[in-house]
Amino acid sequence: MARKKKQKQAYDPSDPSTMSRRQQLMATYSMTKQTDPRIGLWLLGSFLLAGLVGFAIFWLLPGDGTISTVFAVIGGILLGILGALLVFGRRAQAAAYARMEGQTGAGASALTMLRKGWKTDPMVAFNRQQDVVHRVVGPPGIVLVGEGNPTRLRGMLTEERRKHERVAAGTPVHELQCGDAEGQVPLPQLVKKVRKLGRQVKPAEITDVLHRLKALDARRSAVPMPKGPVPQNMKGMRGNMRGR
């Protein structure tokens, strides 16, 4: 029996998964340039600086003059590209955070930067004032991340904590607030803060917790994330920097 050929997914500019590697890099560059107009100069400078360092290192290696020159040029180009990619990744990430700050759902978009082993559920709780609570399940247990007014969020997080402790007894539940107010975690530091909560739950236990939370989520009304380029671009940028 002939194998069915996989249908190629149609290109969609808003969906990074349909883009080629080159298209993803170009889309990320365009997004970054809107917030960081000097990104081109940064990339050129980092390429030249790293390239000169690489050239000097390979030039000083013992060997025949012609061979040393060839290796020095190749080494300089490779290190120059590596340096430019490192700078591009950092500045693209900073630009993405800058675009997201102040928008509803920015915290959930940033949490997509968490790698395998983490499960992010955006807007598990909300109110009319657009204060929201996101949930992350991973090695630390359950992490509730609130966005909005600090005073209102305290009550929302407390209520959500009680709900989660009832259905996932024994699982650590952490509370964080994302924002610029006192006691809140700035958006660019959110992922790092979540990771620093440590490992308190084993992978097998995480699977059990996710199954238990399904019963809790089944009683909630579905609320879509705000539409727009921010969440999608952040996720696409993550894929570009890590490689697809």
N, C-alpha and C positions, 0 to 999 in steps of 0.2 A: 504493500500500500504506500503510495507516495505521501511523503510528509507534506503537511500543509505549510505553505510559506507564510511567514509572519508578515502581516500588512504593515507597511511603513507608516508611522504616525505622521499626520499632516503637520506641517510647520505652523506653530502658533507663537507669535512674538511675546505673548503674555505667559507662556508656559515654557520654562527653561528645559523641561525634559524632552521637548520636541526640537530643540536647537542642537546644532553641531557644536563641537568644542570651540571652533573659531567664532561662531555666532554668539556663544555664551560669553566669551572673553570680550567681544566687541560690545555686547549689551551691558556688561559690567563696567567697561571703560566709559561708555556713554553716560551711564547712571552716575559714576564717580565724578566725571568731569562737570556735571551740573552743580555739584556741591564743592568740588575741589578743582577750580579752573587750571591750576598749575600742575596737575597730575602728569602732564606730558613732560614738563621740565624736571620733575622729580624722577621720572622713569629714565630719562636721558642721563641725568646726573648720576643716578645709582648705577646705570649700566657702564658709564665711562669710569667711574671710581672703582667699581668691582673689577672691571676689565683691566684697568691698569695694575691693580694689585695682583690679579691672576697672571698677567703678562710678566710682571717682575718676578713672581715666585718661580714660574716655569723657566724663565730666562736664566735664573741663577743655578738651575740644576746642571750638573756636569753632563757634557756630551758634545757632539759635533756642532759646529756653528750653524749650519743649515738646518739640521734636525732640531736643535734647540730653538731656533727662530720659529719653525713650523709649530712645534709644541707650545711655544709661548703664545703664539697668535690664537691657536685653538683653545688653549686653556683660558686665555683672557676673554675670548668670546663667550665660552661656557659660563665662567664665573660672572661675567657681566650680565648675561641673561638671568642667571640665578638671583643675583642681587636685585635686578629690576623686578622680578616676580615677587620677591619677598617684600619689597617696598610697595608694589602694587596691591598685594594682599592686605597689608596693614592699612593703607590709605583707603582702599575700597571698603573695608570693614568700617572704618571710622566714618566714611561718607554715608554708608547705609544707616548707621546709628543716628547720624545727624538728620537724615531724612525722616526717620521714624519718630524722633522725639516729639512729644506733644500730641501724637495721634493715638486715638483709641485703638487698642490691640497691639501697640508697639512692643509691649512686654512679651506677648505670645509670639510675635514675629522673631524677636531676639532669641527666644527659647528654642527656636528651630535649629539654632547653632549647636545644640546638644547632640552628640553623636549616638551611635547604636547603643541600646541599653536604656534609653530614656523614652518615655511616652508623654507627650505634651497634649493636653486637652484645653483649648482656649475657651474662655468665657463660660465656665461652669456655673458662675453666679453673676448677677448683674442687678442694677436698679435703674430707676428712671433718670437719675443724674449722670448716667453713663460711667459709674464706678463698676469695675469688673474684677472678677477673680479667676485666674487661670490655675490649672493644676498640672504638675509634673510628677510622674512616678518614675523612680529610678533607684540607684544604690542607696541614697539617704532615706528612702521611704517615700512618703507623700509630701510634696512641697506645694503649698498654696501661695500664689503670687498675686497680690492685689495691685490695681492701678486706679488712681483717682484721689479723692479727698481723704486724707489720713484719718480723720475722725470717723467718717462713715465706714471706711474700710475696716477699722478695728472691729466693729460689730459684725460686718459681713464675714470677716475671716474667722471670728470666734464661732459664729453659727455654722460655717462650713467645716470647721475643725470638728465640732460635735457630730455633725452628720457623718463625716469620714471615719471618725473613731468608732461610731456605732457599727458600721458595716465592715471595717477593717481593724478590728480590735487587736492591739499588740503591735501594730505598725506605727513607727514614728511619723508624726505629722508636724511639719515645719511651716511657719508663717513668715512671709516676706512682703514688703511693700516696695514697688518700683516707682521711682519718681525723684524729684529734686528737693522735696521737702525734708525737714529734719527727721532723721530716723529712717528715711527711705533709702533704697539702693538705686544709684544712678543707672540708667539704661545700659551704658557701655560696660558696667561692672556686674550686671545681673547674672549672666551665664557663669562668670568666674565665682560669684558668691554661691550660686547653687551647687557648683562642683565641689566647693570647699566644705560643704555640709558633711562630707565623708561617706563611708560605706557602712550602712547599718542593716541592709537587707540583701539577702542572697538572690541571684537571678531566678532560681526556682520559686522563691517567695514573691518576687515581683509579678510573676505570671499569675499566682494565686490572688494577689491584691487586685490586679486588673480585672479578673473575673468577678471579684466581689463588688468592685465599683460599678460594674455594668448594671446591677440592680438599682444603685443610687441614681445613675444617669438616666435610667429608663423612666424615672418619675419627673424628669426635668423637661421643660419646654425648650425646643431647639431654637437657638438664636444664631444666625450666621455671623461670621466675622465681617467687619467693615470691608467693602470692596475697594480695590485700588491697587496701585503698583507696589506699595510698601511691603506687605507680607510676601508677595510672590518674588520680588526682586531680592529680598533678603535671603530667601531660600535658594534662589538661583545663584546668588553670589557665593553662598556656602559651597554649592556644588562646583562652581568654577575654581574656587581656591583649593578644594580638596581633590579635584579631578573626578570626572565621571567615568 
